[in-house]
Amino acid sequence: MGLFARLFGKENITEDGPVPPEILPQRNDLCWCGSDLKYKKCHLESDQAYLLKQREQAAKKACGPVFG
């Protein structure tokens, strides 16, 4: 992550690239980034990898040891 991005708080960009929107387009719709490509050719794979990583992190946080 670049210095300016850290200083000025680019919230929608992570180390893995841009954060996908909450509602993703269908495979054959235009991509959300504005590239005029179909979503399946542009950001589908990177969005799936990002969401998988987010789910894994959430699962790690949720599955902590239980002390009774």
Secondary structure as UniProt FT lines:
FT   HELIX           3..8
FT   TURN            11..12
FT   STRAND          13..14
FT   TURN            15..16
FT   STRAND          17..18
FT   TURN            27..28
FT   TURN            32..33
FT   HELIX           39..42
FT   HELIX           44..62
//
